[in-house]
Amino acid sequence: MFKRLFGFFSSSIAIDLGTANTLVYMQGKGIILDEPSMVALAVDRSGMGKRILAVGQEAKIMLGKT
């Protein structure tokens, strides 16, 4: 099952997890996603609980803000 599923996606989609930007390319459509490789997290006071606040460009805008 996984072989068939991954075979379908591998010929249709390419993902580049670059250091600055993440790119997703789809065959026949070109680059469909070009976003900064960033995630903004909220950590509770204990340091144990985390939740994602933003990803990509939205997270980059938040960089350095408290």
PDBQT receptor file of N, H, CA, C and O in Angstrom, charges set to zero:
ATOM      1  N   MET A   1       0.826  -1.193   0.000  1.00  0.00    +0.000 N 
ATOM      2  CA  MET A   1       0.000   0.000   0.000  1.00  0.00    +0.000 C 
ATOM      3  C   MET A   1       0.874   1.263   0.000  1.00  0.00    +0.000 C 
ATOM      4  O   MET A   1       0.665   2.158  -0.819  1.00  0.00    +0.000 OA
ATOM      5  N   PHE A   2       1.865   1.339   0.927  1.00  0.00    +0.000 N 
ATOM      6  H   PHE A   2       2.035   0.612   1.592  1.00  0.00    +0.000 HD
ATOM      7  CA  PHE A   2       2.714   2.528   1.001  1.00  0.00    +0.000 C 
ATOM      8  C   PHE A   2       3.537   2.708  -0.262  1.00  0.00    +0.000 C 
ATOM      9  O   PHE A   2       3.744   3.832  -0.720  1.00  0.00    +0.000 OA
ATOM     10  N   LYS A   3       4.002   1.611  -0.822  1.00  0.00    +0.000 N 
ATOM     11  H   LYS A   3       3.833   0.698  -0.451  1.00  0.00    +0.000 HD
ATOM     12  CA  LYS A   3       4.802   1.694  -2.040  1.00  0.00    +0.000 C 
ATOM     13  C   LYS A   3       3.993   2.340  -3.162  1.00  0.00    +0.000 C 
ATOM     14  O   LYS A   3       4.502   3.190  -3.892  1.00  0.00    +0.000 OA
ATOM     15  N   ARG A   4       2.736   1.935  -3.293  1.00  0.00    +0.000 N 
ATOM     16  H   ARG A   4       2.322   1.245  -2.700  1.00  0.00    +0.000 HD
ATOM     17  CA  ARG A   4       1.870   2.504  -4.327  1.00  0.00    +0.000 C 
ATOM     18  C   ARG A   4       1.596   3.981  -4.042  1.00  0.00    +0.000 C 
ATOM     19  O   ARG A   4       1.628   4.807  -4.954  1.00  0.00    +0.000 OA
ATOM     20  N   LEU A   5       1.329   4.310  -2.788  1.00  0.00    +0.000 N 
ATOM     21  H   LEU A   5       1.303   3.639  -2.047  1.00  0.00    +0.000 HD
ATOM     22  CA  LEU A   5       1.042   5.695  -2.400  1.00  0.00    +0.000 C 
ATOM     23  C   LEU A   5       2.255   6.589  -2.645  1.00  0.00    +0.000 C 
ATOM     24  O   LEU A   5       2.127   7.642  -3.269  1.00  0.00    +0.000 OA
ATOM     25  N   PHE A   6       3.430   6.184  -2.162  1.00  0.00    +0.000 N 
ATOM     26  H   PHE A   6       3.534   5.329  -1.654  1.00  0.00    +0.000 HD
ATOM     27  CA  PHE A   6       4.633   6.989  -2.341  1.00  0.00    +0.000 C 
ATOM     28  C   PHE A   6       5.048   7.047  -3.800  1.00  0.00    +0.000 C 
ATOM     29  O   PHE A   6       5.598   8.055  -4.242  1.00  0.00    +0.000 OA
ATOM     30  N   GLY A   7       4.801   6.000  -4.546  1.00  0.00    +0.000 N 
ATOM     31  H   GLY A   7       4.354   5.181  -4.187  1.00  0.00    +0.000 HD
ATOM     32  CA  GLY A   7       5.103   6.006  -5.974  1.00  0.00    +0.000 C 
ATOM     33  C   GLY A   7       4.303   7.068  -6.703  1.00  0.00    +0.000 C 
ATOM     34  O   GLY A   7       4.818   7.726  -7.607  1.00  0.00    +0.000 OA
ATOM     35  N   PHE A   8       3.047   7.239  -6.318  1.00  0.00    +0.000 N 
ATOM     36  H   PHE A   8       2.629   6.705  -5.583  1.00  0.00    +0.000 HD
ATOM     37  CA  PHE A   8       2.194   8.270  -6.921  1.00  0.00    +0.000 C 
ATOM     38  C   PHE A   8       2.737   9.662  -6.617  1.00  0.00    +0.000 C 
ATOM     39  O   PHE A   8       2.889  10.486  -7.519  1.00  0.00    +0.000 OA
ATOM     40  N   PHE A   9       3.026   9.917  -5.346  1.00  0.00    +0.000 N 
ATOM     41  H   PHE A   9       2.902   9.248  -4.614  1.00  0.00    +0.000 HD
ATOM     42  CA  PHE A   9       3.481  11.242  -4.949  1.00  0.00    +0.000 C 
ATOM     43  C   PHE A   9       4.888  11.550  -5.436  1.00  0.00    +0.000 C 
ATOM     44  O   PHE A   9       5.175  12.690  -5.801  1.00  0.00    +0.000 OA
ATOM     45  N   SER A  10       5.765  10.563  -5.448  1.00  0.00    +0.000 N 
ATOM     46  H   SER A  10       5.532   9.637  -5.151  1.00  0.00    +0.000 HD
ATOM     47  CA  SER A  10       7.153  10.842  -5.813  1.00  0.00    +0.000 C 
ATOM     48  C   SER A  10       7.282  11.315  -7.255  1.00  0.00    +0.000 C 
ATOM     49  O   SER A  10       8.206  12.063  -7.571  1.00  0.00    +0.000 OA
ATOM     50  N   SER A  11       6.388  10.902  -8.125  1.00  0.00    +0.000 N 
ATOM     51  H   SER A  11       5.637  10.294  -7.868  1.00  0.00    +0.000 HD
ATOM     52  CA  SER A  11       6.474  11.358  -9.509  1.00  0.00    +0.000 C 
ATOM     53  C   SER A  11       5.696  12.654  -9.733  1.00  0.00    +0.000 C 
ATOM     54  O   SER A  11       5.791  13.247 -10.808  1.00  0.00    +0.000 OA
ATOM     55  N   SER A  12       4.940  13.097  -8.753  1.00  0.00    +0.000 N 
ATOM     56  H   SER A  12       4.863  12.616  -7.880  1.00  0.00    +0.000 HD
ATOM     57  CA  SER A  12       4.096  14.277  -8.921  1.00  0.00    +0.000 C 
ATOM     58  C   SER A  12       4.537  15.481  -8.098  1.00  0.00    +0.000 C 
ATOM     59  O   SER A  12       4.306  16.623  -8.496  1.00  0.00    +0.000 OA
ATOM     60  N   ILE A  13       5.172  15.234  -6.951  1.00  0.00    +0.000 N 
ATOM     61  H   ILE A  13       5.359  14.306  -6.627  1.00  0.00    +0.000 HD
ATOM     62  CA  ILE A  13       5.506  16.316  -6.023  1.00  0.00    +0.000 C 
ATOM     63  C   ILE A  13       6.971  16.202  -5.599  1.00  0.00    +0.000 C 
ATOM     64  O   ILE A  13       7.474  15.105  -5.356  1.00  0.00    +0.000 OA
ATOM     65  N   ALA A  14       7.642  17.344  -5.516  1.00  0.00    +0.000 N 
ATOM     66  H   ALA A  14       7.234  18.235  -5.714  1.00  0.00    +0.000 HD
ATOM     67  CA  ALA A  14       8.999  17.401  -4.964  1.00  0.00    +0.000 C 
ATOM     68  C   ALA A  14       9.009  18.430  -3.845  1.00  0.00    +0.000 C 
ATOM     69  O   ALA A  14       8.444  19.514  -3.990  1.00  0.00    +0.000 OA
ATOM     70  N   ILE A  15       9.648  18.094  -2.728  1.00  0.00    +0.000 N 
ATOM     71  H   ILE A  15      10.107  17.213  -2.610  1.00  0.00    +0.000 HD
ATOM     72  CA  ILE A  15       9.738  18.995  -1.582  1.00  0.00    +0.000 C 
ATOM     73  C   ILE A  15      11.206  19.278  -1.307  1.00  0.00    +0.000 C 
ATOM     74  O   ILE A  15      12.004  18.353  -1.156  1.00  0.00    +0.000 OA
ATOM     75  N   ASP A  16      11.563  20.560  -1.242  1.00  0.00    +0.000 N 
ATOM     76  H   ASP A  16      10.914  21.312  -1.365  1.00  0.00    +0.000 HD
ATOM     77  CA  ASP A  16      12.922  20.991  -0.937  1.00  0.00    +0.000 C 
ATOM     78  C   ASP A  16      12.888  21.671   0.422  1.00  0.00    +0.000 C 
ATOM     79  O   ASP A  16      12.403  22.795   0.549  1.00  0.00    +0.000 OA
ATOM     80  N   LEU A  17      13.402  20.990   1.434  1.00  0.00    +0.000 N 
ATOM     81  H   LEU A  17      13.796  20.077   1.331  1.00  0.00    +0.000 HD
ATOM     82  CA  LEU A  17      13.445  21.553   2.780  1.00  0.00    +0.000 C 
ATOM     83  C   LEU A  17      14.760  22.308   2.942  1.00  0.00    +0.000 C 
ATOM     84  O   LEU A  17      15.670  21.855   3.636  1.00  0.00    +0.000 OA
ATOM     85  N   GLY A  18      14.845  23.446   2.302  1.00  0.00    +0.000 N 
ATOM     86  H   GLY A  18      14.107  23.815   1.738  1.00  0.00    +0.000 HD
ATOM     87  CA  GLY A  18      16.061  24.251   2.321  1.00  0.00    +0.000 C 
ATOM     88  C   GLY A  18      16.293  24.889   3.672  1.00  0.00    +0.000 C 
ATOM     89  O   GLY A  18      15.425  24.861   4.544  1.00  0.00    +0.000 OA
ATOM     90  N   THR A  19      17.480  25.470   3.839  1.00  0.00    +0.000 N 
ATOM     91  H   THR A  19      18.185  25.493   3.130  1.00  0.00    +0.000 HD
ATOM     92  CA  THR A  19      17.793  26.095   5.118  1.00  0.00    +0.000 C 
ATOM     93  C   THR A  19      17.047  27.410   5.303  1.00  0.00    +0.000 C 
ATOM     94  O   THR A  19      16.704  27.765   6.431  1.00  0.00    +0.000 OA
ATOM     95  N   ALA A  20      16.793  28.130   4.233  1.00  0.00    +0.000 N 
ATOM     96  H   ALA A  20      17.072  27.842   3.317  1.00  0.00    +0.000 HD
ATOM     97  CA  ALA A  20      16.095  29.414   4.339  1.00  0.00    +0.000 C 
ATOM     98  C   ALA A  20      14.622  29.287   3.973  1.00  0.00    +0.000 C 
ATOM     99  O   ALA A  20      13.760  29.795   4.690  1.00  0.00    +0.000 OA
ATOM    100  N   ASN A  21      14.326  28.617   2.871  1.00  0.00    +0.000 N 
ATOM    101  H   ASN A  21      15.026  28.203   2.289  1.00  0.00    +0.000 HD
ATOM    102  CA  ASN A  21      12.945  28.484   2.395  1.00  0.00    +0.000 C 
ATOM    103  C   ASN A  21      12.607  27.028   2.111  1.00  0.00    +0.000 C 
ATOM    104  O   ASN A  21      13.471  26.236   1.737  1.00  0.00    +0.000 OA
ATOM    105  N   THR A  22      11.342  26.694   2.296  1.00  0.00    +0.000 N 
ATOM    106  H   THR A  22      10.640  27.338   2.600  1.00  0.00    +0.000 HD
ATOM    107  CA  THR A  22      10.815  25.385   1.920  1.00  0.00    +0.000 C 
ATOM    108  C   THR A  22      10.042  25.570   0.624  1.00  0.00    +0.000 C 
ATOM    109  O   THR A  22       9.168  26.433   0.528  1.00  0.00    +0.000 OA
ATOM    110  N   LEU A  23      10.369  24.753  -0.374  1.00  0.00    +0.000 N 
ATOM    111  H   LEU A  23      11.078  24.052  -0.297  1.00  0.00    +0.000 HD
ATOM    112  CA  LEU A  23       9.706  24.814  -1.676  1.00  0.00    +0.000 C 
ATOM    113  C   LEU A  23       8.951  23.519  -1.921  1.00  0.00    +0.000 C 
ATOM    114  O   LEU A  23       9.443  22.437  -1.603  1.00  0.00    +0.000 OA
ATOM    115  N   VAL A  24       7.764  23.630  -2.482  1.00  0.00    +0.000 N 
ATOM    116  H   VAL A  24       7.364  24.509  -2.740  1.00  0.00    +0.000 HD
ATOM    117  CA  VAL A  24       7.005  22.464  -2.931  1.00  0.00    +0.000 C 
ATOM    118  C   VAL A  24       6.723  22.672  -4.411  1.00  0.00    +0.000 C 
ATOM    119  O   VAL A  24       6.149  23.682  -4.818  1.00  0.00    +0.000 OA
ATOM    120  N   TYR A  25       7.141  21.692  -5.203  1.00  0.00    +0.000 N 
ATOM    121  H   TYR A  25       7.607  20.872  -4.872  1.00  0.00    +0.000 HD
ATOM    122  CA  TYR A  25       6.971  21.730  -6.658  1.00  0.00    +0.000 C 
ATOM    123  C   TYR A  25       5.997  20.636  -7.049  1.00  0.00    +0.000 C 
ATOM    124  O   TYR A  25       6.121  19.502  -6.584  1.00  0.00    +0.000 OA
ATOM    125  N   MET A  26       5.034  20.954  -7.891  1.00  0.00    +0.000 N 
ATOM    126  H   MET A  26       4.932  21.874  -8.268  1.00  0.00    +0.000 HD
ATOM    127  CA  MET A  26       4.085  19.966  -8.387  1.00  0.00    +0.000 C 
ATOM    128  C   MET A  26       4.212  19.885  -9.899  1.00  0.00    +0.000 C 
ATOM    129  O   MET A  26       4.195  20.893 -10.605  1.00  0.00    +0.000 OA
ATOM    130  N   GLN A  27       4.341  18.655 -10.370  1.00  0.00    +0.000 N 
ATOM    131  H   GLN A  27       4.355  17.836  -9.797  1.00  0.00    +0.000 HD
ATOM    132  CA  GLN A  27       4.484  18.431 -11.804  1.00  0.00    +0.000 C 
ATOM    133  C   GLN A  27       3.289  19.026 -12.539  1.00  0.00    +0.000 C 
ATOM    134  O   GLN A  27       2.139  18.779 -12.174  1.00  0.00    +0.000 OA
ATOM    135  N   GLY A  28       3.566  19.804 -13.567  1.00  0.00    +0.000 N 
ATOM    136  H   GLY A  28       4.500  20.004 -13.863  1.00  0.00    +0.000 HD
ATOM    137  CA  GLY A  28       2.518  20.427 -14.360  1.00  0.00    +0.000 C 
ATOM    138  C   GLY A  28       2.066  21.777 -13.831  1.00  0.00    +0.000 C 
ATOM    139  O   GLY A  28       1.380  22.517 -14.535  1.00  0.00    +0.000 OA
ATOM    140  N   LYS A  29       2.448  22.117 -12.571  1.00  0.00    +0.000 N 
ATOM    141  H   LYS A  29       3.005  21.515 -11.998  1.00  0.00    +0.000 HD
ATOM    142  CA  LYS A  29       2.042  23.395 -11.981  1.00  0.00    +0.000 C 
ATOM    143  C   LYS A  29       3.227  24.251 -11.577  1.00  0.00    +0.000 C 
ATOM    144  O   LYS A  29       3.081  25.461 -11.404  1.00  0.00    +0.000 OA
ATOM    145  N   GLY A  30       4.391  23.650 -11.422  1.00  0.00    +0.000 N 
ATOM    146  H   GLY A  30       4.509  22.667 -11.562  1.00  0.00    +0.000 HD
ATOM    147  CA  GLY A  30       5.568  24.389 -10.980  1.00  0.00    +0.000 C 
ATOM    148  C   GLY A  30       5.614  24.505  -9.466  1.00  0.00    +0.000 C 
ATOM    149  O   GLY A  30       5.071  23.663  -8.751  1.00  0.00    +0.000 OA
ATOM    150  N   ILE A  31       6.271  25.559  -8.984  1.00  0.00    +0.000 N 
ATOM    151  H   ILE A  31       6.712  26.243  -9.565  1.00  0.00    +0.000 HD
ATOM    152  CA  ILE A  31       6.388  25.775  -7.537  1.00  0.00    +0.000 C 
ATOM    153  C   ILE A  31       5.051  26.274  -7.008  1.00  0.00    +0.000 C 
ATOM    154  O   ILE A  31       4.545  27.310  -7.439  1.00  0.00    +0.000 OA
ATOM    155  N   ILE A  32       4.486  25.521  -6.066  1.00  0.00    +0.000 N 
ATOM    156  H   ILE A  32       4.897  24.679  -5.716  1.00  0.00    +0.000 HD
ATOM    157  CA  ILE A  32       3.184  25.885  -5.503  1.00  0.00    +0.000 C 
ATOM    158  C   ILE A  32       3.305  26.431  -4.087  1.00  0.00    +0.000 C 
ATOM    159  O   ILE A  32       2.338  26.957  -3.536  1.00  0.00    +0.000 OA
ATOM    160  N   LEU A  33       4.509  26.304  -3.487  1.00  0.00    +0.000 N 
ATOM    161  H   LEU A  33       5.294  25.876  -3.934  1.00  0.00    +0.000 HD
ATOM    162  CA  LEU A  33       4.735  26.848  -2.147  1.00  0.00    +0.000 C 
ATOM    163  C   LEU A  33       6.186  27.288  -2.042  1.00  0.00    +0.000 C 
ATOM    164  O   LEU A  33       7.092  26.528  -2.386  1.00  0.00    +0.000 OA
ATOM    165  N   ASP A  34       6.411  28.496  -1.573  1.00  0.00    +0.000 N 
ATOM    166  H   ASP A  34       5.676  29.113  -1.293  1.00  0.00    +0.000 HD
ATOM    167  CA  ASP A  34       7.748  29.037  -1.329  1.00  0.00    +0.000 C 
ATOM    168  C   ASP A  34       7.640  29.876  -0.068  1.00  0.00    +0.000 C 
ATOM    169  O   ASP A  34       7.279  31.052  -0.123  1.00  0.00    +0.000 OA
ATOM    170  N   GLU A  35       7.953  29.268   1.068  1.00  0.00    +0.000 N 
ATOM    171  H   GLU A  35       8.246  28.312   1.113  1.00  0.00    +0.000 HD
ATOM    172  CA  GLU A  35       7.787  29.921   2.367  1.00  0.00    +0.000 C 
ATOM    173  C   GLU A  35       9.072  29.797   3.179  1.00  0.00    +0.000 C 
ATOM    174  O   GLU A  35       9.814  28.829   3.015  1.00  0.00    +0.000 OA
ATOM    175  N   PRO A  36       9.343  30.768   4.054  1.00  0.00    +0.000 N 
ATOM    176  CA  PRO A  36      10.485  30.632   4.958  1.00  0.00    +0.000 C 
ATOM    177  C   PRO A  36      10.339  29.367   5.809  1.00  0.00    +0.000 C 
ATOM    178  O   PRO A  36       9.237  29.016   6.232  1.00  0.00    +0.000 OA
ATOM    179  N   SER A  37      11.455  28.695   6.052  1.00  0.00    +0.000 N 
ATOM    180  H   SER A  37      12.350  28.980   5.709  1.00  0.00    +0.000 HD
ATOM    181  CA  SER A  37      11.456  27.471   6.867  1.00  0.00    +0.000 C 
ATOM    182  C   SER A  37      11.511  27.862   8.340  1.00  0.00    +0.000 C 
ATOM    183  O   SER A  37      12.541  27.699   8.993  1.00  0.00    +0.000 OA
ATOM    184  N   MET A  38      10.402  28.376   8.856  1.00  0.00    +0.000 N 
ATOM    185  H   MET A  38       9.565  28.509   8.325  1.00  0.00    +0.000 HD
ATOM    186  CA  MET A  38      10.345  28.855  10.233  1.00  0.00    +0.000 C 
ATOM    187  C   MET A  38       9.049  28.417  10.893  1.00  0.00    +0.000 C 
ATOM    188  O   MET A  38       8.011  28.285  10.244  1.00  0.00    +0.000 OA
ATOM    189  N   VAL A  39       9.137  28.194  12.211  1.00  0.00    +0.000 N 
ATOM    190  H   VAL A  39       9.980  28.301  12.738  1.00  0.00    +0.000 HD
ATOM    191  CA  VAL A  39       7.969  27.862  13.027  1.00  0.00    +0.000 C 
ATOM    192  C   VAL A  39       8.054  28.697  14.298  1.00  0.00    +0.000 C 
ATOM    193  O   VAL A  39       9.112  28.755  14.926  1.00  0.00    +0.000 OA
ATOM    194  N   ALA A  40       6.967  29.341  14.684  1.00  0.00    +0.000 N 
ATOM    195  H   ALA A  40       6.108  29.294  14.174  1.00  0.00    +0.000 HD
ATOM    196  CA  ALA A  40       6.897  30.089  15.940  1.00  0.00    +0.000 C 
ATOM    197  C   ALA A  40       6.144  29.234  16.947  1.00  0.00    +0.000 C 
ATOM    198  O   ALA A  40       5.028  28.784  16.685  1.00  0.00    +0.000 OA
ATOM    199  N   LEU A  41       6.771  29.012  18.113  1.00  0.00    +0.000 N 
ATOM    200  H   LEU A  41       7.678  29.377  18.326  1.00  0.00    +0.000 HD
ATOM    201  CA  LEU A  41       6.172  28.183  19.156  1.00  0.00    +0.000 C 
ATOM    202  C   LEU A  41       5.852  29.015  20.385  1.00  0.00    +0.000 C 
ATOM    203  O   LEU A  41       6.542  29.989  20.686  1.00  0.00    +0.000 OA
ATOM    204  N   ALA A  42       4.808  28.627  21.087  1.00  0.00    +0.000 N 
ATOM    205  H   ALA A  42       4.247  27.836  20.842  1.00  0.00    +0.000 HD
ATOM    206  CA  ALA A  42       4.508  29.178  22.404  1.00  0.00    +0.000 C 
ATOM    207  C   ALA A  42       4.824  28.075  23.403  1.00  0.00    +0.000 C 
ATOM    208  O   ALA A  42       4.335  26.953  23.278  1.00  0.00    +0.000 OA
ATOM    209  N   VAL A  43       5.649  28.404  24.400  1.00  0.00    +0.000 N 
ATOM    210  H   VAL A  43       6.047  29.316  24.502  1.00  0.00    +0.000 HD
ATOM    211  CA  VAL A  43       6.045  27.429  25.413  1.00  0.00    +0.000 C 
ATOM    212  C   VAL A  43       5.476  27.891  26.744  1.00  0.00    +0.000 C 
ATOM    213  O   VAL A  43       5.612  29.058  27.112  1.00  0.00    +0.000 OA
ATOM    214  N   ASP A  44       4.831  26.965  27.476  1.00  0.00    +0.000 N 
ATOM    215  H   ASP A  44       4.720  26.017  27.177  1.00  0.00    +0.000 HD
ATOM    216  CA  ASP A  44       4.277  27.362  28.772  1.00  0.00    +0.000 C 
ATOM    217  C   ASP A  44       5.408  27.540  29.789  1.00  0.00    +0.000 C 
ATOM    218  O   ASP A  44       6.558  27.200  29.512  1.00  0.00    +0.000 OA
ATOM    219  N   ARG A  45       5.079  28.066  30.944  1.00  0.00    +0.000 N 
ATOM    220  H   ARG A  45       4.145  28.343  31.168  1.00  0.00    +0.000 HD
ATOM    221  CA  ARG A  45       6.096  28.401  31.949  1.00  0.00    +0.000 C 
ATOM    222  C   ARG A  45       6.884  27.188  32.428  1.00  0.00    +0.000 C 
ATOM    223  O   ARG A  45       8.047  27.324  32.809  1.00  0.00    +0.000 OA
ATOM    224  N   SER A  46       6.278  26.013  32.415  1.00  0.00    +0.000 N 
ATOM    225  H   SER A  46       5.334  25.903  32.105  1.00  0.00    +0.000 HD
ATOM    226  CA  SER A  46       6.985  24.807  32.861  1.00  0.00    +0.000 C 
ATOM    227  C   SER A  46       7.989  24.332  31.817  1.00  0.00    +0.000 C 
ATOM    228  O   SER A  46       8.891  23.555  32.129  1.00  0.00    +0.000 OA
ATOM    229  N   GLY A  47       7.834  24.795  30.582  1.00  0.00    +0.000 N 
ATOM    230  H   GLY A  47       7.100  25.426  30.329  1.00  0.00    +0.000 HD
ATOM    231  CA  GLY A  47       8.713  24.362  29.505  1.00  0.00    +0.000 C 
ATOM    232  C   GLY A  47       8.298  23.051  28.881  1.00  0.00    +0.000 C 
ATOM    233  O   GLY A  47       8.933  22.584  27.936  1.00  0.00    +0.000 OA
ATOM    234  N   MET A  48       7.244  22.454  29.393  1.00  0.00    +0.000 N 
ATOM    235  H   MET A  48       6.727  22.834  30.160  1.00  0.00    +0.000 HD
ATOM    236  CA  MET A  48       6.796  21.150  28.900  1.00  0.00    +0.000 C 
ATOM    237  C   MET A  48       5.776  21.276  27.772  1.00  0.00    +0.000 C 
ATOM    238  O   MET A  48       5.824  20.512  26.808  1.00  0.00    +0.000 OA
ATOM    239  N   GLY A  49       4.873  22.212  27.880  1.00  0.00    +0.000 N 
ATOM    240  H   GLY A  49       4.834  22.833  28.663  1.00  0.00    +0.000 HD
ATOM    241  CA  GLY A  49       3.814  22.352  26.879  1.00  0.00    +0.000 C 
ATOM    242  C   GLY A  49       4.203  23.322  25.782  1.00  0.00    +0.000 C 
ATOM    243  O   GLY A  49       4.679  24.426  26.048  1.00  0.00    +0.000 OA
ATOM    244  N   LYS A  50       3.994  22.898  24.546  1.00  0.00    +0.000 N 
ATOM    245  H   LYS A  50       3.608  22.001  24.329  1.00  0.00    +0.000 HD
ATOM    246  CA  LYS A  50       4.307  23.755  23.399  1.00  0.00    +0.000 C 
ATOM    247  C   LYS A  50       3.146  23.719  22.424  1.00  0.00    +0.000 C 
ATOM    248  O   LYS A  50       2.455  22.708  22.297  1.00  0.00    +0.000 OA
ATOM    249  N   ARG A  51       2.939  24.838  21.735  1.00  0.00    +0.000 N 
ATOM    250  H   ARG A  51       3.501  25.659  21.839  1.00  0.00    +0.000 HD
ATOM    251  CA  ARG A  51       1.949  24.846  20.659  1.00  0.00    +0.000 C 
ATOM    252  C   ARG A  51       2.455  25.739  19.539  1.00  0.00    +0.000 C 
ATOM    253  O   ARG A  51       3.159  26.722  19.773  1.00  0.00    +0.000 OA
ATOM    254  N   ILE A  52       2.081  25.379  18.324  1.00  0.00    +0.000 N 
ATOM    255  H   ILE A  52       1.509  24.581  18.134  1.00  0.00    +0.000 HD
ATOM    256  CA  ILE A  52       2.512  26.131  17.150  1.00  0.00    +0.000 C 
ATOM    257  C   ILE A  52       1.644  27.376  17.006  1.00  0.00    +0.000 C 
ATOM    258  O   ILE A  52       0.417  27.286  16.963  1.00  0.00    +0.000 OA
ATOM    259  N   LEU A  53       2.288  28.531  16.931  1.00  0.00    +0.000 N 
ATOM    260  H   LEU A  53       3.285  28.603  16.966  1.00  0.00    +0.000 HD
ATOM    261  CA  LEU A  53       1.577  29.793  16.740  1.00  0.00    +0.000 C 
ATOM    262  C   LEU A  53       1.496  30.178  15.268  1.00  0.00    +0.000 C 
ATOM    263  O   LEU A  53       0.472  30.679  14.805  1.00  0.00    +0.000 OA
ATOM    264  N   ALA A  54       2.583  29.941  14.534  1.00  0.00    +0.000 N 
ATOM    265  H   ALA A  54       3.415  29.534  14.910  1.00  0.00    +0.000 HD
ATOM    266  CA  ALA A  54       2.631  30.349  13.127  1.00  0.00    +0.000 C 
ATOM    267  C   ALA A  54       3.723  29.567  12.409  1.00  0.00    +0.000 C 
ATOM    268  O   ALA A  54       4.650  29.049  13.031  1.00  0.00    +0.000 OA
ATOM    269  N   VAL A  55       3.595  29.494  11.085  1.00  0.00    +0.000 N 
ATOM    270  H   VAL A  55       2.842  29.915  10.579  1.00  0.00    +0.000 HD
ATOM    271  CA  VAL A  55       4.620  28.868  10.247  1.00  0.00    +0.000 C 
ATOM    272  C   VAL A  55       4.895  29.769   9.044  1.00  0.00    +0.000 C 
ATOM    273  O   VAL A  55       4.080  30.622   8.694  1.00  0.00    +0.000 OA
ATOM    274  N   GLY A  56       6.051  29.568   8.420  1.00  0.00    +0.000 N 
ATOM    275  H   GLY A  56       6.713  28.875   8.704  1.00  0.00    +0.000 HD
ATOM    276  CA  GLY A  56       6.380  30.286   7.191  1.00  0.00    +0.000 C 
ATOM    277  C   GLY A  56       6.544  31.781   7.390  1.00  0.00    +0.000 C 
ATOM    278  O   GLY A  56       7.138  32.225   8.372  1.00  0.00    +0.000 OA
ATOM    279  N   GLN A  57       6.016  32.553   6.457  1.00  0.00    +0.000 N 
ATOM    280  H   GLN A  57       5.533  32.193   5.659  1.00  0.00    +0.000 HD
ATOM    281  CA  GLN A  57       6.160  34.013   6.461  1.00  0.00    +0.000 C 
ATOM    282  C   GLN A  57       5.585  34.630   7.730  1.00  0.00    +0.000 C 
ATOM    283  O   GLN A  57       6.155  35.578   8.270  1.00  0.00    +0.000 OA
ATOM    284  N   GLU A  58       4.474  34.109   8.204  1.00  0.00    +0.000 N 
ATOM    285  H   GLU A  58       4.011  33.339   7.766  1.00  0.00    +0.000 HD
ATOM    286  CA  GLU A  58       3.857  34.638   9.426  1.00  0.00    +0.000 C 
ATOM    287  C   GLU A  58       4.794  34.461  10.625  1.00  0.00    +0.000 C 
ATOM    288  O   GLU A  58       4.890  35.352  11.469  1.00  0.00    +0.000 OA
ATOM    289  N   ALA A  59       5.477  33.332  10.705  1.00  0.00    +0.000 N 
ATOM    290  H   ALA A  59       5.399  32.608  10.019  1.00  0.00    +0.000 HD
ATOM    291  CA  ALA A  59       6.439  33.093  11.785  1.00  0.00    +0.000 C 
ATOM    292  C   ALA A  59       7.655  34.008  11.643  1.00  0.00    +0.000 C 
ATOM    293  O   ALA A  59       8.181  34.494  12.644  1.00  0.00    +0.000 OA
ATOM    294  N   LYS A  60       8.098  34.242  10.427  1.00  0.00    +0.000 N 
ATOM    295  H   LYS A  60       7.671  33.847   9.614  1.00  0.00    +0.000 HD
ATOM    296  CA  LYS A  60       9.255  35.118  10.188  1.00  0.00    +0.000 C 
ATOM    297  C   LYS A  60       8.963  36.536  10.654  1.00  0.00    +0.000 C 
ATOM    298  O   LYS A  60       9.836  37.197  11.216  1.00  0.00    +0.000 OA
ATOM    299  N   ILE A  61       7.749  37.008  10.426  1.00  0.00    +0.000 N 
ATOM    300  H   ILE A  61       7.039  36.471   9.969  1.00  0.00    +0.000 HD
ATOM    301  CA  ILE A  61       7.344  38.346  10.864  1.00  0.00    +0.000 C 
ATOM    302  C   ILE A  61       7.397  38.449  12.387  1.00  0.00    +0.000 C 
ATOM    303  O   ILE A  61       7.690  39.515  12.930  1.00  0.00    +0.000 OA
ATOM    304  N   MET A  62       7.115  37.341  13.075  1.00  0.00    +0.000 N 
ATOM    305  H   MET A  62       6.878  36.475  12.634  1.00  0.00    +0.000 HD
ATOM    306  CA  MET A  62       7.101  37.324  14.537  1.00  0.00    +0.000 C 
ATOM    307  C   MET A  62       8.502  37.249  15.141  1.00  0.00    +0.000 C 
ATOM    308  O   MET A  62       8.653  37.440  16.348  1.00  0.00    +0.000 OA
ATOM    309  N   LEU A  63       9.519  36.977  14.344  1.00  0.00    +0.000 N 
ATOM    310  H   LEU A  63       9.397  36.822  13.364  1.00  0.00    +0.000 HD
ATOM    311  CA  LEU A  63      10.885  36.801  14.831  1.00  0.00    +0.000 C 
ATOM    312  C   LEU A  63      11.330  37.996  15.663  1.00  0.00    +0.000 C 
ATOM    313  O   LEU A  63      11.261  39.137  15.207  1.00  0.00    +0.000 OA
ATOM    314  N   GLY A  64      11.782  37.736  16.874  1.00  0.00    +0.000 N 
ATOM    315  H   GLY A  64      11.837  36.809  17.245  1.00  0.00    +0.000 HD
ATOM    316  CA  GLY A  64      12.272  38.787  17.756  1.00  0.00    +0.000 C 
ATOM    317  C   GLY A  64      11.202  39.460  18.591  1.00  0.00    +0.000 C 
ATOM    318  O   GLY A  64      11.520  40.285  19.447  1.00  0.00    +0.000 OA
ATOM    319  N   LYS A  65       9.942  39.129  18.363  1.00  0.00    +0.000 N 
ATOM    320  H   LYS A  65       9.683  38.459  17.667  1.00  0.00    +0.000 HD
ATOM    321  CA  LYS A  65       8.859  39.728  19.143  1.00  0.00    +0.000 C 
ATOM    322  C   LYS A  65       8.543  38.825  20.332  1.00  0.00    +0.000 C 
ATOM    323  O   LYS A  65       8.643  37.602  20.232  1.00  0.00    +0.000 OA
ATOM    324  N   THR A  66       8.165  39.422  21.443  1.00  0.00    +0.000 N 
ATOM    325  H   THR A  66       8.084  40.415  21.525  1.00  0.00    +0.000 HD
ATOM    326  CA  THR A  66       7.801  38.629  22.623  1.00  0.00    +0.000 C 
ATOM    327  C   THR A  66       6.376  38.880  23.000  1.00  0.00    +0.000 C 
ATOM    328  O   THR A  66       5.883  38.303  23.970  1.00  0.00    +0.000 OA
TER     329      THR A  66
